[in-house]
């Protein structure tokens, strides 16, 4: 697809340095760029490599303007990666899905679908479910009864949404995810586990994206809530009654136990385990593979790491000391030997 560099710069509110008439045909990584491609650079580490590449243009921050452009055209912006993402959307627009309900789909008579909703092959939509305008339901999805799905949502193939789940606008759910399954609630009595009924629901607010093979359990009595703009990576487990705030990020393989609260703007690294009734306050960062014990409060803006999680400076200090244990062991054995020799001499 042909794109004039000037139009791309206008799209991202950027300033052009160099030839304003060149045509851009594609986007690429610095390593694979060819003539006609545009690349981006976020920091000085990759600037020289980009200048030596075959790319015709570079998107980069205003503060990184090089002295020698090496015949490249520059688009100077405030946030290079965001601007590059916007350019990608122009050069490689999403495949348009036309309003179509496949004949193999099974839709309850009492379901209410906007006229421009698309439903893929072999999907099932239950009684009294409502789906808003411009939403797309992929193939082989199962959507239960009394579900609400807002406008411009994309539910990819093989997603299961249980009864009474509420999804607001512009939500994306990737393949294999299960929303609204029963929480892990049991009462142990007389030598066996008795199921505690899970009669709550799930509320997913607008602009949330949920990766593939994610499981979000319904509340036991209340709601499990995913806040507006939150992004959830693949293979994440969110248990019953969990409340996740706005604009959070949860990386792959995170597990959040029941009744924990994650406030706004929290970042949770990969493979983090969060026990039950934890509260993570706004702006906190949880390093990868950290473990948060039951009832713990991670204070606002704090960065923690390790198991059990602790402030990152404490973790680094303790971790650094543990790396010296083999040397300390040798010293201790040597001292024990010297003490034993002194005792022999004394005796």
C-alpha positions, 0 to 999 in steps of 0.5 A, a space after each residue: 500500500 502506497 503512503 506519502 511520508 507527509 500524510 504519515 507525519 500528519 497522522 502522528 503529529 510529527 515533524 519531517 526532516 528530509 524529503 517530504 515527497 517519498 512514498 512508503 510501502 511498508 513497515 519493518 524491523 530494523 534488521 529486515 527493512 528494505 527500500 520503501 520501508 519505515 522503521 522506528 527507534 525509541 532510544 539511542 541504542 538502536 539509532 546507528 543501526 537504523 541509520 545504516 539499515 536499508 529503510 527509507 524513513 525512521 520514526 524517532 523521538 525529537 530528542 534523538 535527532 542525529 547529525 548525519 541522517 545518512 539519506 534517511 527521512 525522519 519523522 520526529 515525534 513525542 512517542 515513537 512507538 505509539 506513532 509507529 503503531 498508528 502508522 502500522 494501522 494505516 499501512 496494514 489496516 485490519 481485515 474488515 468483517 462484513 455483517 453476516 450471520 452464518 447459517 450454521 450459527 444457533 441463536 436463541 429466538 429471544 436473543 437481541 443482536 444489532 443489525 450489523 453484528 457478525 456471527 461465525 460458523 457453529 457459534 451458539 448464542 443463548 436466550 435473552 443475550 444482547 449484542 451491540 452494534 458492530 460487534 463480531 463473534 467468531 466461529 465455535 463460540 458459546 455465549 450463554 443466556 442473559 449475556 450483555 456484549 456492547 458495541 465494537 467488541 471482537 470475540 474471537 473463535 472458540 471463546 466461551 462466555 457463561 450466563 449473565 456476564 456483562 461486557 461493555 464496549 470495544 472489548 477484545 477476547 482472544 481464542 480459548 478464553 473462558 469468561 464466567 466459569 465457577 469460582 473455586 469455592 468449597 466448604 470442607 465438612 465431615 471429611 469431604 468438600 461441599 461446593 459453595 454455589 457461585 451465583 455472582 457474575 463478571 463485569 468487563 468494562 470498556 476497552 479491555 483486551 483479554 489474551 488467549 486461554 485466559 480464565 476469569 471466574 464469576 463472583 461467588 455472590 458479587 461480581 468479578 470486575 475487570 476495569 476499563 482499559 486493562 490488558 490481560 496477557 495469555 494464560 492468566 487465571 483470575 479467581 472469583 470476586 477479584 476486582 481489577 482497576 483501570 489501565 492495569 497490565 497483567 503479563 502471561 501466567 499470572 494467577 490472582 486468587 479470590 477476593 484480591 483487589 488490584 487498583 488502577 495503573 498496576 503492572 503485574 509481571 509474568 508468572 506472578 502469584 497473588 494469594 487471596 484477599 491481597 490489595 495492590 494499590 494504584 501504580 504498584 509494579 510487581 516483578 516477574 515470578 513474585 509471590 504475594 502472600 494472603 492478605 498482603 497490602 502492596 502500597 501505592 507506587 511501590 515496586 516489589 519482587 521476590 517470594 514473598 514479595 518485598 521492595 525491590 531494593 531490599 530484594 536486590 540486597 538480599 539476593 546479592 547476599 545469597 549469591 555469596 553463600 558458597 564463599 561464606 560456607 568455605 570461609 566457615 569450614 576453614 574457620 571451623 578447621 582452624 578452631 579445631 587445630 587451636 583446640 588440639 594445641 591447647 589440649 
